[in-house]
Amino acid sequence: MSDGRERQARDRYFTMVAAEMAGVAGAVFGLVLIGRAQARWQELLGGAIVLAACVVIAVLPRALARRWRSGDGE
């Protein structure tokens, strides 16, 4: 494997890991909002953020990997 391809693979891996970490950070933020909520709308906002973060964790890294595997993300 050439040095350029190794660097590209490493960068793509780190991008997928960063996407997962951003999702986890969002989920933690949503849980903090739920835990400190003073009103019902704050709890709902926290729950929506947690659900959105779970979708990001589940979908985004796989979508990136699929895109890069097919060669569309050059």
KOLMIRO-669722 format. One record per residue (C-alpha): residue number from 0; residue in three letters; x, y, z. Coordinates in Angstrom, 1 decimal. Layout:
<site seq="NUM" type="ALA" x="X" y="Y" z="Z"/>
...
END
This chain:
<site seq="0" type="MET" x="0.0" y="0.0" z="0.0"/>
<site seq="1" type="SER" x="1.4" y="3.4" z="-0.9"/>
<site seq="2" type="ASP" x="2.0" y="6.1" z="1.6"/>
<site seq="3" type="GLY" x="-0.8" y="8.3" z="0.1"/>
<site seq="4" type="ARG" x="-3.4" y="5.5" z="0.4"/>
<site seq="5" type="GLU" x="-2.3" y="4.7" z="3.9"/>
<site seq="6" type="ARG" x="-2.7" y="8.4" z="4.9"/>
<site seq="7" type="GLN" x="-6.1" y="8.5" z="3.2"/>
<site seq="8" type="ALA" x="-7.2" y="5.4" z="5.0"/>
<site seq="9" type="ARG" x="-6.0" y="6.8" z="8.3"/>
<site seq="10" type="ASP" x="-7.7" y="10.1" z="7.8"/>
<site seq="11" type="ARG" x="-11.0" y="8.5" z="6.8"/>
<site seq="12" type="TYR" x="-10.8" y="6.3" z="9.9"/>
<site seq="13" type="PHE" x="-10.2" y="9.3" z="12.2"/>
<site seq="14" type="THR" x="-13.1" y="11.1" z="10.4"/>
<site seq="15" type="MET" x="-15.5" y="8.2" z="11.3"/>
<site seq="16" type="VAL" x="-14.2" y="8.0" z="14.9"/>
<site seq="17" type="ALA" x="-14.7" y="11.8" z="15.2"/>
<site seq="18" type="ALA" x="-18.3" y="11.5" z="13.9"/>
<site seq="19" type="GLU" x="-19.0" y="8.8" z="16.5"/>
<site seq="20" type="MET" x="-17.4" y="10.9" z="19.3"/>
<site seq="21" type="ALA" x="-19.5" y="13.9" z="18.2"/>
<site seq="22" type="GLY" x="-22.6" y="11.8" z="18.5"/>
<site seq="23" type="VAL" x="-21.6" y="10.6" z="21.9"/>
<site seq="24" type="ALA" x="-20.9" y="14.2" z="23.1"/>
<site seq="25" type="GLY" x="-24.4" y="15.2" z="21.8"/>
<site seq="26" type="ALA" x="-26.0" y="12.3" z="23.7"/>
<site seq="27" type="VAL" x="-24.2" y="13.3" z="26.9"/>
<site seq="28" type="PHE" x="-25.3" y="16.9" z="26.4"/>
<site seq="29" type="GLY" x="-28.9" y="15.8" z="25.9"/>
<site seq="30" type="LEU" x="-28.8" y="13.7" z="29.1"/>
<site seq="31" type="VAL" x="-27.4" y="16.7" z="31.0"/>
<site seq="32" type="LEU" x="-30.3" y="18.8" z="29.7"/>
<site seq="33" type="ILE" x="-32.8" y="16.1" z="30.8"/>
<site seq="34" type="GLY" x="-31.2" y="15.9" z="34.2"/>
<site seq="35" type="ARG" x="-31.1" y="19.6" z="34.8"/>
<site seq="36" type="ALA" x="-34.5" y="20.4" z="33.3"/>
<site seq="37" type="GLN" x="-36.8" y="22.8" z="35.1"/>
<site seq="38" type="ALA" x="-39.6" y="22.6" z="32.6"/>
<site seq="39" type="ARG" x="-41.2" y="19.9" z="30.5"/>
<site seq="40" type="TRP" x="-40.0" y="21.6" z="27.2"/>
<site seq="41" type="GLN" x="-36.4" y="21.3" z="28.4"/>
<site seq="42" type="GLU" x="-36.8" y="17.6" z="29.0"/>
<site seq="43" type="LEU" x="-38.3" y="17.2" z="25.5"/>
<site seq="44" type="LEU" x="-35.5" y="19.1" z="24.0"/>
<site seq="45" type="GLY" x="-32.9" y="16.9" z="25.8"/>
<site seq="46" type="GLY" x="-34.7" y="13.8" z="24.6"/>
<site seq="47" type="ALA" x="-34.8" y="15.0" z="21.0"/>
<site seq="48" type="ILE" x="-31.0" y="15.8" z="21.2"/>
<site seq="49" type="VAL" x="-30.3" y="12.3" z="22.6"/>
<site seq="50" type="LEU" x="-32.4" y="10.6" z="19.8"/>
<site seq="51" type="ALA" x="-30.7" y="12.7" z="17.1"/>
<site seq="52" type="ALA" x="-27.3" y="11.8" z="18.6"/>
<site seq="53" type="CYS" x="-28.2" y="8.1" z="18.5"/>
<site seq="54" type="VAL" x="-29.1" y="8.4" z="14.9"/>
<site seq="55" type="VAL" x="-25.8" y="10.1" z="14.2"/>
<site seq="56" type="ILE" x="-23.9" y="7.4" z="16.0"/>
<site seq="57" type="ALA" x="-25.7" y="4.6" z="14.2"/>
<site seq="58" type="VAL" x="-25.9" y="6.1" z="10.6"/>
<site seq="59" type="LEU" x="-23.1" y="8.5" z="9.9"/>
<site seq="60" type="PRO" x="-20.0" y="6.3" z="10.2"/>
<site seq="61" type="ARG" x="-21.6" y="3.5" z="8.2"/>
<site seq="62" type="ALA" x="-22.7" y="6.0" z="5.5"/>
<site seq="63" type="LEU" x="-19.2" y="7.4" z="5.2"/>
<site seq="64" type="ALA" x="-17.7" y="4.0" z="5.0"/>
<site seq="65" type="ARG" x="-20.1" y="2.9" z="2.3"/>
<site seq="66" type="ARG" x="-19.5" y="6.1" z="0.4"/>
<site seq="67" type="TRP" x="-15.7" y="5.7" z="0.5"/>
<site seq="68" type="ARG" x="-15.9" y="2.0" z="-0.3"/>
<site seq="69" type="SER" x="-17.9" y="2.6" z="-3.5"/>
<site seq="70" type="GLY" x="-15.3" y="5.2" z="-4.7"/>
<site seq="71" type="ASP" x="-17.7" y="8.1" z="-4.7"/>
<site seq="72" type="GLY" x="-16.0" y="10.0" z="-2.0"/>
<site seq="73" type="GLU" x="-12.6" y="10.6" z="-3.7"/>
END
